Amino acid sequence: MSREYRTYVTTTHSEQCSLFLDMYDTMHQAKTKCLKLLLAHKLTKSEINTELQRDCEINKRLANSIIAYVEGKVSLFHHSYERIIE
């Protein structure tokens, strides 16, 4: 008995790719700005959130997610660095 196998291919159009790249660029800029602001220790998380919303034109939820992500990466780096020193 023969079986029928189907493969599915998703095609993307150039406008979908450009939207993805624009969003990637925005996220990269927001993460970089957030890292700089967090390491400067001059602003509170709320102020950083406002800065990201205004400068990167993102919503509050995305800004909070970026802040949490960057804080996690910084914390991970500090813990790894402490282990190397010991």
N, C-alpha and C positions, 0 to 999 in steps of 0.2 A: 504494500500500500504506500503510495507516495504522499508526501506532505508538502504543503505549500508554505513557503517562507516569504515573509514580507519584510522589507526594510523601509524605514521612513527617514526621509531627509528633510531637515528644516532649512529653509532658505532665509537668509536675511537680506534686507534691502539696504542700500547705502544710507538712507535716512535713519534707519534703526541703528546702524553702526555709529553714525555721527552722534546720535543721542546718547548712546552708551559711552562713547569717548568723552563727550562733554560732561557727563555725570562723573566719570572716572576722574577727570581733571578737577572738577569741583571738589570731590571727596579728597583728592590728594592735597589740594590747597588748604582745605579745612583742617585736615589732620596735621599738616605742617604748621599752620598758624596756631592750632591748639597746643601742639607740643612746645612751641616757642613761648606761648603765654603761660603754660603750666610751669615750665622751667624757670620763668622769670619771677614767679611767686609774688606778683604785684596785684593780680586780680583774683576775685573769688570765682567759684564755678559758675555762679549766676551771671557774673559780668562777662566771663569767657563765652558763655552760652549766647548772650546778647551780641557780643562781637562777631561770633561765627554766623549768627542769623543775619546780621546786617551786612557783613563783608562778603560772605559767600552765598547769600540769598538762599538759605536753606530754612526748613521749618524747625521748630523747637525740639521735636522728638528726634530728628536726625542729628541736631547739634548735641543733644544729651547723649546719644549713642556714640558719637565721635569722641566726646569727652571721656566717656567710660572706657572706650577702646584704648585711647591714648594713655589714660591713667593706668590701665592694666599693663600695657607694654612697658611703661616707665617703671612700674612696681616690679615687674618681672626682671627688668634689667638690673634694678638695684639689688634684688635678691641674688641674682646670678653673680653680680660683681662682688657681693659680700662673701659668697662661697669661694670665689677665686682668691680673695685676700686671705681667708682662713687657711 
